[in-house]
Amino acid sequence: MIPGLVQILLWQGVGELISHFFLPILPGPVLGLIFLLIFLIIKGQVNQSLATVSDAFSQHLGVLFVPAAVGVILFLPQLKTHALAVVTALVVSVVLTIVTTACVLRFLAKKDVDES
């Protein structure tokens, strides 16, 4: 389990370095996950240690949202000031997500019918 955790933290560190020096508009952890994904695609498999750590993180995903929720509470006065913009952005993003999901599902269903 430790090697899998080290691997995740290593790629996050690489992402942080690249974000800090070259791409400050992208968060380091996001870049790290992208690099980890590319590494795993090139490698062609996920080792057991990384799979174990990933499963453990997935089972406790709710805990990872606690800092974000606390951050939202800290900015409550700003959120109240811009409530209309925030609600509009949330509604538009939900609608776009539903439409995109429907389009992808339709495309994949059509592709599946064409193959059979």
C-alpha positions, 0 to 999 in steps of 0.5 A: 500500500505504501508504494501506491501512496508514494506513487500518487504523491510523487505524481502530485509533486511533479504536478505541483512543480510544473504548475508552480514554474510553468502553468500557474493557471492549472492546479498541481494536483490536477496536472499530477493526476493527468501525468499519472493517467498518461503514465498508466496508459503508457505502462498498460496496467495498474499495479496492485499497490496503486489499486489498493490505495485508489480503492481506499480513497474511493471508499472514503471520498466524502472525507476529501470534500470536508476541506472544500466545504469549510472553504465555502463557508469561509467565503459565505459573505462573498457568496451572498453578494454574488448569489445570482451569479453562483446559482446561474453558474450551477444551473447552467453547468448541471444542464450542460452536464446532463446534455453532454452525458445524454449525447455521449450515451446516445453516441455510445449506444449507436456505436454499440448497435452498429457493431452488433 
